[in-house]
């Protein structure tokens, strides 16, 4: 806990949805929902316009469609998000060597370690300058929290949303935290939150008043003590530059040992879902599913299973974790359960397109395995039209037409595909045209950058034009139109995911 608010937390506002709105002028100011469009799809990000209808991240897509039938429902375009994320993370890297990314669009920065700020004034200036630089480079807004600790910096950015900056003066932490719900604190998940609520503690102030001994009795020694410190506003966790998270895991400690097999299984499923959310949040999929069980006598077992290919499908992770659980004797009771995924791979756009296509064509059919086939090689037996190589077009996908140029798929069905022809820098919403799905003039293409590249840079598309000089202009770094290198390139961060928090 430092005495100056020099820990910065950046969180881009409705990142995936905002990127889509920046890329597609016709969607600006309109509800946009990005996520898996298949039957089992969930919302990755909803634009603020869609949130007004109650749509939020991790909600089943079917529910989102009921709440907000008029939103644009789009598949994620991770190669675009990753390129924008690279630009943002590069700007953060100019502020300090200590940047701790939590996901594609969220990171802590230790401004003091970078010599960028030493007090409230210089921290606020750095934060405002960062927000301007991000807007200029990406045309997207991000919110900034500044505080003397990570916990409060993150609370600050949450309060600042959207498009704002909140600085929490050291010394005001307890006053600020007091009325907040217990779930605000890192380490208080749904289970712990519910447990505390039953004990009559719903606000952080009530936790602080309960005292450490009481919380240790409720939550166990380390968890209880940690939560008490957080409730008092003490958070000494350093900003850690973490280059490669090798795994993502979550775990829960139970204050009362679990004996009921059904309950244990339910908890494992819940953990699997949480783990997948974190996995997706970091832009990864993984091959090895790990189950951790600490039994009544503190003996701890880990069991793992490696799948044929990487997955980020909650059903697959749930099933694998359940299989692993079958082989563990829990008769004496269970104190702790954890689910993790390791062997991480970056998402590829192909994975997601295949996933969307798989969800559409396979409906409720049980997943036979996590290996994703390219859309064109999906089993054909369920398709009404047995056309061997019918092309699939997913809503939001980038296309190029020989005559009409760059556009994106608005919708597809009954052998037709509707395309809106517009570019991120189009002044007016573009025109819509409909084609046969197999129109030879229409082909999938790579995302356009959100900021148009100046003509002098477009002549060398092979290099990734990043502005390295700290004083140099950051406008229009863009990325090559052919962004296959972005797929293969180093992500450069993926941290935060490796930590396991109760
Ligand atoms: Mg965000």
Boltz pocket constraint, residues with backbone or C-beta under 6 A from the ligand:
constraints:
  - pocket:
      binder: B
      contacts: [[A, 11], [A, 12], [A, 13], [A, 14], [A, 15], [A, 105], [A, 106]]
      max_distance: 6.0
